Amino acid sequence: MGISTALSLFRVARYTTKALSCINTQQFAAKIITKDQQPLSKLEQYFEVEKLVFHSLDLALYNVSAVVEGQEYMITDEKNQRLKSHNLLSLQQLCQHVKAKKQVVRQSSPYDEMVGGPIKVNNELEVSLGDNKLY
């Protein structure tokens, strides 16, 4: 025979489970648009962007934001998902129709926190980036 609990039906031999009656198993995702996000299509059509910022998040993971009139906005696709890629050139290709005065890569290092340093201060590094259309 198998092992069973009061919360769910579970048999080791068959690996069957049953959801709790108090849990709604059919949850729907809501479309959320925050003030600090702009779809790529809107930026391509209406804005002159001061700066495109490619954020280096991890070893090879990037997302992109745009600075418009001093305000920084994360760039999203039409499904309100932030643009992200493991390839910087592919993000540049996606943003090739955005009229940007400047492009930069921005990286923030967690080194100070890792070695037990003081409360994190802004240690962001920004490097100018040209669009050589290598894509």
C-alpha distance (Angstrom), angle and dihedral (degrees) to the residues before:
residue distance angle dihedral
M1 . . .
G2 3.79 . .
I3 3.77 137.0 .
S4 3.82 116.4 -96.2
T5 3.78 134.0 -176.2
A6 3.78 134.6 -162.8
L7 3.82 91.4 -111.4
S8 3.78 102.1 52.2
L9 3.76 142.7 3.3
F10 3.78 108.6 -108.2
R11 3.77 129.1 168.1
V12 3.75 118.8 -176.1
A13 3.78 93.2 -150.2
R14 3.82 95.7 53.2
Y15 3.81 103.1 23.9
T16 3.79 95.1 -137.1
T17 3.79 123.5 158.5
K18 3.77 134.8 -174.7
A19 3.81 124.2 -151.7
L20 3.78 119.6 -119.2
S21 3.80 113.8 -101.4
C22 3.81 90.4 -127.5
I23 3.83 92.6 60.6
N24 3.78 119.9 86.0
T25 3.79 103.7 -137.2
Q26 3.80 93.7 -172.6
Q27 3.77 105.6 66.6
F28 3.77 121.8 164.0
A29 3.79 124.7 -146.0
A30 3.78 116.1 -126.0
K31 3.77 122.1 -138.0
I32 3.78 105.9 -115.9
I33 3.79 123.4 -169.1
T34 3.76 115.6 -177.3
K35 3.77 126.9 -162.9
D36 3.80 92.9 -111.8
Q37 3.82 96.1 59.4
Q38 3.79 131.0 80.8
P39 3.81 128.2 -176.8
L40 3.78 115.0 -117.4
S41 3.81 92.3 -123.7
K42 3.81 91.5 58.3
L43 3.79 92.7 50.1
E44 3.81 90.6 49.0
Q45 3.80 93.1 53.4
Y46 3.76 108.2 36.4
F47 3.77 114.8 19.6
E48 3.72 140.7 69.5
V49 3.77 102.3 -148.0
E50 3.79 120.1 -143.0
K51 3.78 93.6 -155.0
L52 3.82 139.7 -2.0
V53 3.80 109.7 -145.8
F54 3.80 118.9 -159.4
H55 3.80 105.8 -160.9
S56 3.79 115.5 -147.1
L57 3.81 101.1 -146.6
D58 3.78 103.8 168.8
L59 3.79 138.9 -10.9
A60 3.80 93.1 -53.8
L61 3.79 107.2 -5.9
Y62 3.78 123.1 110.2
N63 3.77 138.8 175.4
V64 3.77 128.4 -178.3
S65 3.78 138.7 -131.2
A66 3.79 134.6 -179.6
V67 3.79 130.4 -139.5
V68 3.81 111.3 -140.6
E69 3.80 119.6 175.9
G70 3.81 91.2 -18.1
Q71 3.84 93.7 -52.2
E72 3.83 119.7 110.7
Y73 3.81 117.8 -139.9
M74 3.80 128.5 -173.8
I75 3.81 109.2 -126.4
T76 3.80 116.4 -125.2
D77 3.78 136.6 -175.7
E78 3.80 123.3 -118.3
K79 3.82 90.7 -83.6
N80 3.82 89.8 58.7
Q81 3.81 92.2 -109.6
R82 3.79 116.4 139.0
L83 3.78 114.0 -108.9
K84 3.79 108.0 -109.3
S85 3.76 136.5 160.5
H86 3.78 143.9 166.3
N87 3.79 87.8 -130.6
L88 3.80 121.9 66.0
L89 3.81 92.3 -159.2
S90 3.80 92.1 57.3
L91 3.82 89.7 54.8
Q92 3.79 89.9 49.3
Q93 3.78 88.7 51.9
L94 3.82 91.6 51.3
C95 3.82 89.8 51.1
Q96 3.81 97.5 41.9
H97 3.84 92.9 111.5
V98 3.81 95.0 51.7
K99 3.79 109.5 104.2
A100 3.81 100.0 -128.6
K101 3.80 125.7 170.6
K102 3.80 92.0 -157.3
Q103 3.82 140.2 11.7
V104 3.80 124.1 -154.5
V105 3.80 139.9 173.7
R106 3.81 113.2 -134.3
Q107 3.79 124.8 -161.9
S108 3.77 129.8 179.3
S109 3.79 117.8 -162.0
P110 3.82 123.2 -143.5
Y111 3.83 90.4 -160.1
D112 3.82 95.9 111.2
E113 3.79 91.3 54.5
M114 3.79 93.3 45.0
V115 3.81 93.7 56.7
G116 3.81 93.3 45.7
G117 3.77 96.2 -101.9
P118 3.79 125.8 158.8
I119 3.79 124.0 -67.3
K120 3.76 108.6 -55.3
V121 3.76 116.0 -80.6
N122 3.78 124.1 -169.0
N123 3.79 104.6 -79.2
E124 3.79 97.5 161.1
L125 3.76 118.7 151.4
E126 3.81 118.4 -152.2
V127 3.78 121.0 -167.3
S128 3.81 124.0 -173.6
L129 3.76 113.6 -114.7
G130 3.77 127.9 -162.0
D131 3.77 124.3 -150.1
N132 3.79 103.2 -127.7
K133 3.81 90.6 170.4
L134 3.81 91.6 -122.2
Y135 3.78 90.9 154.9
